[in-house]
């Protein structure tokens, strides 16, 4: 089954993928997308569902092939002659399938803590520095609204978030928010995320903490 999600913004490719997979008991779904953010979102979705996936690039777009229902291993793949397989996506999907237990989803809704802007920036930086120092980290951080500035233009925060990401914390920034602030090309840490990550968190994480 093919799903053509080219030209569609997040979270539509993930939603269409989930719908296609729900219609089959066993088999493969091939999702066509035209940007790297959608590739990562679809492969991460597959990994979170415990499904095998592989990525190929064909004629300027990507094909994400997802296998469902085979108990032992994926069936033989179609030939990839003439196709480019982004190794980073394949490794990322394989790693995500071995994720540790999801304990805390931390949603940050502002680039400051409290109402005072100057003090709020100091408090936000201190909050993340304490998290880094104590290693009391969440599984995933989702930056929402003005908080996307923390992973883009905030020179004091970017290194801290990068350190957290290096320890295994997943960092996502709201794609709609990045677009709203004109920061889509400024993302320095983590990945572009969607509202799907928040909705998923309500169900899949032991605890969801919202700040800001």
N, CA and C of each residue as an Amber inpcrd file, in Angstrom:
protein
   636
   0.8510000  -1.1900000   0.0000000   0.0000000   0.0000000   0.0000000
   0.8860000   1.2390000   0.0000000   0.5910000   2.1860000  -0.8700000
   1.3430000   3.4300000  -0.9410000   0.5510000   4.5810000  -0.3300000
   1.2640000   5.4670000   0.3790000   0.6740000   6.6770000   0.9460000
   1.4580000   7.8580000   0.3900000   0.7970000   8.6920000  -0.3970000
   1.4750000   9.8440000  -0.9950000   1.2490000  11.0710000  -0.1190000
   2.2680000  11.3860000   0.7110000   2.1650000  12.5320000   1.6070000
   3.0660000  13.6740000   1.1600000   3.4570000  13.6640000  -0.0990000
   4.3010000  14.7380000  -0.6170000   3.5260000  16.0530000  -0.6510000
   4.2130000  17.1150000  -0.2330000   3.5840000  18.4380000  -0.2340000
   2.7420000  18.7160000   0.9890000   2.6650000  17.7650000   1.9070000
   1.8340000  17.9430000   3.0980000   2.6930000  18.2380000   4.3150000
   2.2250000  19.1690000   5.1260000   2.9410000  19.5300000   6.3370000
   2.5860000  18.6110000   7.4870000   3.4690000  18.6140000   8.4960000
   3.2140000  17.8160000   9.6960000   1.9910000  18.3670000  10.4250000
   1.2000000  17.4720000  11.0690000   1.4550000  16.0420000  11.2550000
   0.7640000  15.1460000  10.2430000   0.3370000  15.6910000   9.0910000
  -0.4440000  14.9080000   8.1450000   0.2510000  13.6190000   7.6880000
   1.5510000  13.6240000   7.3480000   2.1700000  12.3590000   6.9240000
   2.0750000  11.2640000   7.9820000   2.2580000  11.6190000   9.2480000
   2.1640000  10.6260000  10.3250000   0.7380000  10.1210000  10.4730000
  -0.2130000  11.0280000  10.4160000  -1.6230000  10.6400000  10.5420000
  -2.0250000   9.7010000   9.4020000  -1.5940000  10.0320000   8.1840000
  -1.9170000   9.1830000   7.0320000  -1.2350000   7.8200000   7.1370000
  -0.0170000   7.8130000   7.6740000   0.6950000   6.5500000   7.8700000
  -0.0390000   5.6630000   8.8630000  -0.4450000   6.2510000   9.9730000
  -1.1630000   5.4910000  10.9950000  -2.4720000   4.9380000  10.4380000
  -3.1590000   5.7340000   9.6430000  -4.4230000   5.2850000   9.0570000
  -4.1970000   4.1050000   8.1160000  -3.1520000   4.1860000   7.2840000
  -2.8680000   3.1070000   6.3410000  -2.4980000   1.8190000   7.0690000
  -1.6940000   1.9290000   8.1130000  -1.2800000   0.7450000   8.8670000
  -2.4530000   0.0930000   9.5910000  -3.4230000   0.9100000   9.9970000
  -4.5810000   0.3620000  10.7180000  -5.4740000  -0.4740000   9.8020000
  -5.2900000  -0.3320000   8.4990000  -6.1370000  -1.0470000   7.5430000
  -5.5980000  -2.4170000   7.1730000  -4.3840000  -2.7390000   7.6000000
  -3.8110000  -4.0270000   7.2440000  -3.4000000  -4.7850000   8.5020000
  -3.4820000  -6.1050000   8.4420000  -3.0150000  -6.9560000   9.5290000
  -1.5520000  -7.3130000   9.3320000  -1.1670000  -7.4670000   8.0670000
   0.1960000  -7.8710000   7.7390000   0.5260000  -7.3610000   6.3450000
   1.7540000  -6.8520000   6.1900000   2.1640000  -6.3500000   4.8890000
   3.0470000  -5.1260000   5.0280000   3.1560000  -4.3620000   3.9550000
   4.0130000  -3.1780000   3.9580000   3.2300000  -1.9460000   3.5330000
   3.6290000  -0.8300000   4.0910000   3.0980000   0.4750000   3.6960000
   4.2860000   1.3330000   3.2890000   4.2290000   1.9040000   2.1200000
   5.2950000   2.7790000   1.6310000   4.7840000   4.2120000   1.6230000
   5.4510000   5.0610000   2.3950000   5.0340000   6.4520000   2.5400000
   5.9650000   7.3380000   1.7300000   5.3920000   8.1470000   0.8430000
   6.1610000   9.0600000   0.0090000   6.1220000  10.4500000   0.6340000
   7.2920000  11.0080000   0.9260000   7.3770000  12.3520000   1.5000000
   8.4650000  13.1310000   0.7700000   8.4250000  14.4640000   0.9140000
   9.3690000  15.2870000   0.1610000  10.2270000  16.1960000   1.0310000
  10.3250000  15.8720000   2.3390000  11.2110000  16.6540000   3.1970000
  11.7420000  15.7830000   4.3280000  12.9170000  16.1600000   4.8340000
  13.5960000  15.3340000   5.8340000  12.8440000  15.2900000   7.1600000
  12.1660000  16.3880000   7.5130000  11.4140000  16.4060000   8.7680000
  10.3440000  15.3220000   8.7640000   9.6480000  15.1630000   7.6400000
   8.6050000  14.1350000   7.5530000   9.2130000  12.7390000   7.5810000
  10.3940000  12.5750000   6.9600000  11.0720000  11.2800000   7.0110000
  11.3310000  10.8870000   8.4620000  11.8820000  11.8200000   9.2330000
  12.2110000  11.5240000  10.6230000  10.9650000  11.2700000  11.4510000
   9.9200000  12.0570000  11.2270000   8.6880000  11.8700000  11.9940000
   8.0370000  10.5200000  11.6970000   8.0220000  10.1190000  10.4330000
   7.3910000   8.8500000  10.0570000   8.2080000   7.6650000  10.5670000
   9.5540000   7.7230000  10.4390000  10.3730000   6.6120000  10.9240000
  10.3140000   6.5000000  12.4440000  10.2620000   7.6390000  13.1270000
  10.1410000   7.6040000  14.5890000   8.7830000   7.0330000  15.0010000
   7.7520000   7.3800000  14.2660000   6.4260000   6.8240000  14.5500000
   6.4590000   5.3050000  14.4080000   7.0670000   4.8170000  13.3290000
   7.1560000   3.3710000  13.1060000   7.9290000   2.6950000  14.2350000
   9.0450000   3.3070000  14.6460000   9.8620000   2.7140000  15.7010000
   9.1060000   2.6620000  17.0220000   8.3520000   3.7090000  17.3160000
   7.5950000   3.7300000  18.5690000   6.5150000   2.6500000  18.5790000
   6.0550000   2.2570000  17.3930000   5.0640000   1.1880000  17.2960000
   5.7100000  -0.1920000  17.1960000   7.0460000  -0.2240000  17.2560000
   7.7530000  -1.4890000  17.1830000   7.7990000  -2.0860000  15.7900000
   7.7150000  -1.2480000  14.7710000   7.6770000  -1.7240000  13.3940000
   8.9940000  -1.4400000  12.6830000   9.3890000  -2.3540000  11.8250000
  10.6060000  -2.1840000  11.0230000  10.3420000  -1.1530000   9.9240000
  11.3400000  -0.2910000   9.6770000  11.2090000   0.6620000   8.5750000
  12.5580000   0.8570000   7.9050000  12.5230000   1.2390000   6.6410000
  13.7380000   1.5670000   5.9100000  13.4220000   2.7180000   4.9660000
  14.4510000   3.4770000   4.6260000  14.2640000   4.6990000   3.8420000
  15.0840000   4.6440000   2.5630000  14.4730000   5.0580000   1.4610000
  15.1780000   5.2060000   0.1910000  14.8130000   6.5490000  -0.4170000
  15.7630000   7.1200000  -1.1360000  15.4790000   8.3710000  -1.8470000
  15.3780000   8.0860000  -3.3350000  14.2850000   8.5350000  -3.9270000
  14.0130000   8.2310000  -5.3240000  13.5240000   9.4930000  -6.0320000
  14.2640000   9.9190000  -7.0480000  13.8240000  11.0260000  -7.8970000
  13.3890000  12.2600000  -7.1080000  14.1750000  12.6380000  -6.1390000
  13.9040000  13.8780000  -5.4300000  12.9550000  13.7840000  -4.2560000
  12.4410000  12.5880000  -3.9640000  11.6010000  12.4280000  -2.7810000
  12.0550000  11.1740000  -2.0180000  11.4950000  10.9860000  -0.8410000
  11.8540000   9.8300000  -0.0250000  10.7030000   8.8330000   0.0460000
  11.0590000   7.5540000   0.1240000  10.0870000   6.4970000   0.3490000
  10.4260000   5.8160000   1.6760000   9.4820000   5.8510000   2.6020000
   9.6530000   5.1890000   3.8860000   8.8180000   3.9170000   3.8520000
   9.4870000   2.7870000   3.8730000   8.8220000   1.4890000   3.7820000
   8.6750000   0.9130000   5.1850000   7.4480000   0.6520000   5.6140000
   7.1550000   0.1600000   6.9590000   6.5360000  -1.2250000   6.8660000
   7.0410000  -2.1450000   7.6590000   6.5780000  -3.5360000   7.6380000
   5.7530000  -3.8080000   8.8860000   4.5970000  -4.4120000   8.7060000
   3.7150000  -4.7260000   9.8300000   3.3090000  -6.1930000   9.8120000
   3.3330000  -6.8070000  11.0020000   2.7120000  -8.1190000  11.1490000
   3.6030000  -9.3120000  10.9790000   4.8840000  -9.1130000  10.6370000
   5.7790000 -10.2580000  10.4910000   6.4800000 -10.5020000  11.8240000
   6.3300000 -11.6810000  12.4050000   6.7970000 -11.9160000  13.7690000
   8.3050000 -11.9420000  13.9510000   9.0630000 -12.2990000  12.9160000
  10.5010000 -12.4960000  13.1170000  11.3400000 -11.4290000  12.4500000
  11.1300000 -11.2430000  11.1660000  11.9620000 -10.2910000  10.4540000
  11.1900000  -9.7500000   9.2670000  11.7340000  -8.6650000   8.7080000
  11.0850000  -8.0580000   7.5610000  11.2000000  -8.9680000   6.3540000
  10.1790000  -8.9740000   5.4840000  10.2770000  -9.7510000   4.2570000
  11.3320000  -9.1390000   3.3550000  11.8310000  -9.8770000   2.3590000
  12.8660000  -9.3420000   1.4750000  12.4330000  -8.0230000   0.8650000
  13.3240000  -7.0580000   0.9170000  13.0040000  -5.7260000   0.3850000
  13.1100000  -5.7300000  -1.1260000  12.3940000  -4.8210000  -1.7490000
  12.5230000  -4.6490000  -3.1830000  13.9150000  -4.1080000  -3.4670000
  14.3950000  -4.3240000  -4.6690000  15.7170000  -3.8380000  -5.0260000
  15.8020000  -2.3350000  -4.8490000  16.9650000  -1.8850000  -4.3700000
  17.1570000  -0.4480000  -4.1820000  18.1590000   0.0950000  -5.1880000
  18.3650000  -0.6460000  -6.2850000  19.3030000  -0.1990000  -7.2980000
  18.8730000   1.1620000  -7.8320000  19.8210000   2.0830000  -7.8730000
  19.5030000   3.4130000  -8.3770000  18.8770000   4.3110000  -7.3350000
  18.8110000   3.8210000  -6.0860000  18.2170000   4.6190000  -5.0280000
  19.2870000   4.9890000  -4.0050000  19.0600000   6.1100000  -3.3560000
  19.9660000   6.5460000  -2.3060000  19.3070000   6.2580000  -0.9680000
  19.9950000   5.5360000  -0.0850000  19.4490000   5.1970000   1.2250000
  20.1430000   6.0190000   2.2930000  19.5010000   7.0560000   2.8390000
  20.1340000   7.8800000   3.8660000  20.4210000   7.0600000   5.1150000
  21.7030000   6.7370000   5.3390000  22.0830000   5.8460000   6.4220000
  21.6690000   6.4010000   7.7730000  21.7070000   7.7250000   7.9080000
  21.3860000   8.3250000   9.2040000  19.9570000   8.0260000   9.6050000
  19.0250000   8.0370000   8.6530000  17.6280000   7.7610000   8.9660000
  17.4550000   6.3090000   9.3940000  18.1310000   5.3900000   8.6910000
  18.0050000   3.9800000   9.0180000  18.5400000   3.7020000  10.4110000
  19.6950000   4.2940000  10.7530000  20.2740000   4.0930000  12.0720000
  19.3910000   4.7070000  13.1360000  18.8300000   5.8730000  12.8190000
  17.9900000   6.5450000  13.8000000  16.7600000   5.7070000  14.1160000
  16.1530000   5.1310000  13.0790000  14.9650000   4.3070000  13.2930000
  15.3160000   3.0660000  14.0950000  16.4680000   2.4750000  13.8070000
  16.8700000   1.2800000  14.5410000  17.1140000   1.5980000  16.0010000
  17.7320000   2.7490000  16.2540000  17.9920000   3.1330000  17.6290000
  16.7300000   3.4580000  18.3740000  15.8020000   4.1100000  17.6900000
  14.5550000   4.5010000  18.3550000  13.7360000   3.2920000  18.7530000
  13.8850000   2.1660000  18.0090000  13.1090000   0.9750000  18.3340000
  13.5560000   0.3430000  19.6460000  14.7410000   0.7600000  20.1450000
  15.2560000   0.2330000  21.3950000  15.1410000   1.2680000  22.5030000
  14.2150000   2.1880000  22.3800000  14.0720000   3.2550000  23.3430000
  13.8710000   2.7090000  24.7580000  14.4280000   3.4520000  25.6990000
  14.1900000   3.1020000  27.0850000  12.7690000   3.4870000  27.4580000
  12.3620000   3.0440000  28.6340000  11.0050000   3.3090000  29.0840000
  10.7360000   4.8020000  29.1360000   9.6050000   5.2030000  28.6580000
   9.2690000   6.6200000  28.6050000   8.7410000   7.0790000  29.9590000
   9.5300000   7.9040000  30.6360000   9.1070000   8.3420000  31.9520000
   8.4320000   9.7120000  31.9170000   9.1550000  10.7530000  31.4720000
   8.6170000  12.1110000  31.5410000   8.7070000  12.8120000  30.1930000
   7.6070000  13.4030000  29.7900000   7.5700000  14.3230000  28.6570000
   7.4770000  15.7280000  29.2270000   8.4670000  16.5620000  28.9570000
   8.5020000  17.9350000  29.4520000   8.1490000  18.8880000  28.3230000
   7.0430000  19.6040000  28.4690000   6.6010000  20.5710000  27.4720000
   6.8950000  21.9730000  27.9960000   7.6670000  22.7360000  27.2390000
   8.0090000  24.1070000  27.6130000   7.2470000  25.0450000  26.6880000
   6.4120000  25.9250000  27.2690000   5.5410000  26.7750000  26.4630000
   5.9720000  28.2230000  26.3360000   7.1710000  28.5570000  26.8230000
   7.6580000  29.9370000  26.7460000   9.1680000  29.9360000  26.8210000
   9.7860000  31.0490000  26.3970000  11.2360000  31.1530000  26.5070000
  11.6610000  31.8150000  27.8130000  10.6920000  32.1150000  28.6840000
  10.9950000  32.6770000  29.9960000  10.1530000  31.9630000  31.0510000
  10.6010000  32.0380000  32.3030000   9.8200000  31.5200000  33.4170000
   9.2510000  32.6990000  34.1980000   7.9420000  32.7630000  34.2930000
   7.3090000  33.8860000  34.9720000   6.9980000  35.0220000  34.0220000
   6.6090000  36.1680000  34.5680000   6.1440000  37.2940000  33.7450000
   7.2370000  38.2970000  33.4170000   8.2090000  38.4340000  34.2990000
   9.2890000  39.3900000  34.0630000  10.2580000  38.8120000  33.0370000
  10.4190000  39.5030000  31.9080000  11.2030000  38.9440000  30.8070000
  12.6690000  38.7580000  31.1810000  13.2910000  39.7760000  31.7520000
  14.7200000  39.6850000  32.0830000  14.9780000  38.6100000  33.1300000
  14.1990000  38.6350000  34.2050000  14.3430000  37.6280000  35.2510000
  13.9570000  36.2520000  34.7260000  12.9270000  36.2240000  33.8930000
  12.4430000  34.9500000  33.3550000  13.4790000  34.2160000  32.5390000
  14.3060000  34.9460000  31.7850000  15.3650000  34.3120000  31.0070000
  16.4250000  33.7000000  31.9160000  16.7390000  34.4260000  33.0000000
  17.7180000  33.9170000  33.9650000  17.1960000  32.6420000  34.6200000
  15.9140000  32.6550000  34.9920000  15.3180000  31.4940000  35.6510000
  15.2460000  30.2920000  34.7140000  14.9150000  30.5380000  33.4520000
  14.8330000  29.4390000  32.4890000  16.1990000  28.7950000  32.2890000
  17.2170000  29.6350000  32.1430000  18.5740000  29.1240000  31.9670000
  19.0020000  28.3330000  33.2090000  18.6830000  28.8660000  34.3850000
  19.0340000  28.1790000  35.6140000  18.3320000  26.8380000  35.7490000
  17.0740000  26.7800000  35.3110000  16.3040000  25.5380000  35.3710000
  16.9720000  24.4440000  34.5480000  17.3670000  24.7860000  33.3270000
  17.9870000  23.7870000  32.4550000  19.4100000  23.4600000  32.8970000
  20.1310000  24.4400000  33.4450000  21.4730000  24.1630000  33.9500000
  21.4210000  23.1980000  35.1300000  20.4170000  23.3720000  35.9860000
  20.2440000  22.4630000  37.1160000  19.9110000  21.0590000  36.6300000
  19.0760000  20.9770000  35.6360000  18.7210000  19.6870000  35.0460000
  19.9580000  18.9950000  34.4960000  20.7960000  19.7640000  33.8110000
  22.0170000  19.1990000  33.2340000  22.9880000  18.7460000  34.3190000
  23.1300000  19.5670000  35.3620000  24.0980000  19.2630000  36.4250000
  23.6840000  18.0520000  37.2530000  22.3990000  17.9540000  37.5660000
  21.9150000  16.8650000  38.4170000  21.6210000  15.5950000  37.6330000
  21.5840000  15.7280000  36.2990000  21.2560000  14.6010000  35.4100000
  19.8500000  14.0610000  35.6700000  19.0000000  14.9070000  36.2550000
  17.5810000  14.5580000  36.4300000  16.8440000  15.0300000  35.1780000
  16.9320000  14.2440000  34.1450000  16.4380000  14.6660000  32.8390000
  15.1750000  13.9170000  32.4210000  14.3150000  14.5500000  31.6360000
  13.1490000  13.8570000  31.0860000  13.5630000  13.0120000  29.8890000
  12.6800000  12.1760000  29.4550000  12.9250000  11.3990000  28.2310000
  12.8880000  12.3110000  27.0100000  11.8900000  13.2260000  26.9930000
  11.6720000  14.0880000  25.8360000  11.3420000  15.5030000  26.2830000
  11.8950000  16.4800000  25.5740000  11.5480000  17.8850000  25.7690000
  10.8750000  18.3800000  24.4970000   9.6950000  18.9800000  24.6520000
   8.9840000  19.5470000  23.5040000   8.8760000  21.0540000  23.7160000
   9.4340000  21.8420000  22.7940000   9.4210000  23.3010000  22.8760000
   8.2620000  23.8430000  22.0550000   7.4190000  24.6090000  22.7250000
   6.1690000  25.0810000  22.1260000   6.1060000  26.6010000  22.1980000
   5.4080000  27.2030000  21.2470000   5.2320000  28.6540000  21.2340000
   6.6080000  29.3330000  21.2240000   6.7890000  30.3790000  22.0470000
   8.0460000  31.1290000  22.0330000   9.2250000  30.3080000  22.5260000
   8.9720000  29.1680000  23.1270000  10.0640000  28.3250000  23.6170000
  10.9530000  27.8040000  22.4880000  10.4680000  27.8230000  21.2460000
  11.3030000  27.3670000  20.1350000  12.5350000  28.2620000  19.9710000
  12.4810000  29.4670000  20.5370000  13.6450000  30.3550000  20.4740000
  14.8240000  29.7890000  21.2620000  14.5270000  28.9340000  22.2480000
  15.5820000  28.3480000  23.0710000  16.5020000  27.4530000  22.2480000
  15.9630000  26.8350000  21.2130000  16.7420000  25.9110000  20.3760000
  17.1820000  26.5510000  19.0690000  16.9430000  27.8510000  18.9330000
  17.2730000  28.5130000  17.6680000  18.1500000  29.7470000  17.8720000
  17.6060000  30.7880000  18.4510000  18.3130000  32.0730000  18.5260000
  18.8790000  32.4010000  19.8970000  18.5450000  31.6140000  20.9240000
  19.0330000  31.8990000  22.2720000  20.4340000  31.2940000  22.4370000
  21.4590000  32.1370000  22.3150000  22.8390000  31.6580000  22.3180000
  23.2470000  31.0510000  23.6600000  22.5840000  31.4600000  24.7410000
  22.9120000  30.9050000  26.0520000  22.2830000  29.5270000  26.2500000
  21.1350000  29.3070000  25.6330000  20.3970000  28.0650000  25.8440000
  20.7910000  26.9500000  24.8870000  21.1880000  27.2840000  23.6840000
  21.5000000  26.2640000  22.6800000  22.5560000  25.2730000  23.1700000
  23.6840000  25.7340000  23.7690000  24.6850000  24.7570000  24.2440000
  24.1560000  23.8470000  25.3460000  23.2790000  24.3790000  26.1980000
  22.7210000  23.5690000  27.2840000  21.8140000  22.4920000  26.7110000
  20.9470000  22.8670000  25.7960000  20.0610000  21.8890000  25.1620000
  20.8630000  20.8580000  24.3730000  21.9560000  21.3090000  23.7660000
  22.7910000  20.3780000  23.0040000  23.4300000  19.3520000  23.9310000
  23.8660000  19.8110000  25.1100000  24.4420000  18.8860000  26.0840000
  23.4060000  17.8520000  26.5310000  22.1780000  18.3090000  26.7620000
  21.1190000  17.3860000  27.1640000  20.8260000  16.3830000  26.0580000
  20.7920000  16.8690000  24.8140000  20.5450000  15.9750000  23.6780000
  21.6490000  14.9320000  23.5560000  22.8900000  15.3390000  23.8720000
  24.0220000  14.4180000  23.7860000  23.9260000  13.2950000  24.8190000
  23.1900000  13.5360000  25.9050000  23.0180000  12.4910000  26.9230000
  21.8590000  11.5520000  26.6020000  21.1380000  11.8390000  25.5030000
  20.0450000  10.9580000  25.0980000  18.6640000  11.5570000  25.2090000
  18.5600000  12.8030000  25.7080000  17.2570000  13.4570000  25.7930000
  16.8020000  13.8380000  24.3910000  15.5730000  13.4950000  24.0330000
  15.0300000  13.8800000  22.7350000  14.4590000  15.2890000  22.8270000
  14.8530000  16.1470000  21.9010000  14.4090000  17.5370000  21.9020000
  13.6570000  17.8170000  20.6060000  12.4260000  18.2960000  20.7460000
  11.6110000  18.6430000  19.5870000  11.1520000  20.0940000  19.6990000
  11.0680000  20.7740000  18.5690000  10.5230000  22.1260000  18.5110000
   9.2980000  22.1270000  17.6050000   8.2350000  22.7600000  18.0560000
   6.9810000  22.8220000  17.3030000   7.2040000  23.4160000  15.9210000
   6.8790000  22.6530000  14.8890000   7.0840000  23.1130000  13.5250000
   6.2560000  24.3390000  13.1740000   5.0050000  24.3680000  13.6130000
   4.1350000  25.5140000  13.3500000   4.6840000  26.7670000  14.0230000
   5.2430000  26.5890000  15.2180000   5.7980000  27.7140000  15.9700000
   7.0720000  28.2360000  15.3010000   7.9090000  27.3210000  14.8250000
   9.1050000  27.7350000  14.0970000   8.7280000  28.5640000  12.8720000
   7.7020000  28.1160000  12.1660000   7.2440000  28.8420000  10.9830000
   6.6900000  30.2060000  11.3630000   5.9290000  30.2700000  12.4530000
   5.3220000  31.5310000  12.9010000   6.3860000  32.5850000  13.2010000
   7.4820000  32.1610000  13.8370000   8.5410000  33.1010000  14.2070000
   9.6180000  33.2400000  13.1290000   9.4260000  32.5750000  12.0030000
  10.4080000  32.6520000  10.9230000  11.7300000  32.0050000  11.2730000
  11.6850000  30.9190000  12.0450000  12.9020000  30.2840000  12.5470000
  13.1100000  28.8660000  11.9990000  12.4220000  28.5220000  10.9290000
  12.5010000  27.1530000  10.4000000  13.9250000  26.7520000  10.0220000
  14.7160000  27.7170000   9.5550000  16.0780000  27.4020000   9.1210000
  17.0980000  27.6560000  10.2270000  16.6340000  28.0150000  11.4080000
  17.5330000  28.3710000  12.5040000  17.6540000  27.2860000  13.5690000
  16.9800000  26.1670000  13.3750000  16.9760000  25.1180000  14.3970000
  18.3790000  24.5390000  14.5780000  18.9260000  24.6600000  15.7920000
  20.2980000  24.2430000  16.0690000  20.3760000  22.9840000  16.9320000
  19.2870000  22.6390000  17.5900000  19.2780000  21.4740000  18.4700000
  17.9950000  20.6800000  18.2470000  18.1110000  19.3720000  18.1300000
  16.9250000  18.5200000  18.0640000  16.2520000  18.5160000  16.7090000
  14.9450000  18.2330000  16.7370000  14.1870000  18.0190000  15.5170000
  12.9180000  18.8570000  15.4990000  12.3920000  19.0380000  14.3280000
  11.0890000  19.6770000  14.1650000  10.0160000  18.6930000  14.6340000
   9.1300000  19.1490000  15.4920000   8.0820000  18.2890000  16.0240000
   6.6950000  18.7570000  15.6270000   5.7020000  17.9950000  16.0400000
   4.3170000  18.3120000  15.7170000   3.4430000  18.1110000  16.9500000
   2.1940000  18.5350000  16.8350000   1.2490000  18.3410000  17.9410000
   1.0400000  16.8660000  18.2310000   1.3890000  16.0110000  17.2750000
   1.2660000  14.5720000  17.4770000   2.1090000  14.1200000  18.6690000
   3.2820000  14.7410000  18.8540000   4.1480000  14.3660000  19.9660000
   3.4760000  14.6490000  21.3050000   2.7110000  15.7340000  21.3840000
   2.0170000  16.0700000  22.6310000   0.8700000  15.0980000  22.8770000
   0.0790000  14.8520000  21.8530000  -1.0500000  13.9290000  21.9790000
  -0.5430000  12.5410000  22.3560000   0.5460000  12.1190000  21.7230000
   1.1320000  10.8150000  22.0180000   1.6090000  10.7590000  23.4600000
   2.1590000  11.8850000  23.9390000   2.6810000  11.9170000  25.2970000
   1.6270000  11.6470000  26.3530000   0.4280000  12.1250000  26.1170000
  -0.6590000  11.9070000  27.0660000  -0.8900000  10.4220000  27.2790000
  -0.6890000   9.6440000  26.2340000  -0.9620000   8.2080000  26.2870000
   0.2590000   7.3720000  26.6440000   1.4230000   7.7430000  26.1030000
   2.5790000   6.8600000  26.1580000   3.5580000   7.1300000  27.2980000
   3.5750000   8.3450000  27.8150000   4.5220000   8.6640000  28.8830000
   3.8770000   8.4740000  30.2520000   4.7230000   8.1080000  31.2280000
   4.2040000   7.9610000  32.5950000   3.7090000   9.2950000  33.1420000
   4.4170000  10.3670000  32.7680000   4.0590000  11.6800000  33.2910000
   4.3350000  12.7440000  32.2390000   3.4180000  13.7100000  32.1060000
   3.6060000  14.8500000  31.2190000   3.6280000  16.1090000  32.0770000
   4.7170000  16.8810000  31.9740000   4.8820000  18.1100000  32.7530000
   4.8840000  19.2880000  31.8030000   4.0440000  20.2690000  32.0810000
   3.9120000  21.4470000  31.2130000   4.4030000  22.6690000  31.9910000
   5.3640000  23.4010000  31.4200000   5.9160000  24.6150000  32.0450000
   5.8000000  25.7790000  31.0820000   5.2930000  26.9050000  31.5820000
   5.2170000  28.1040000  30.7680000   3.8640000  28.3240000  30.1430000
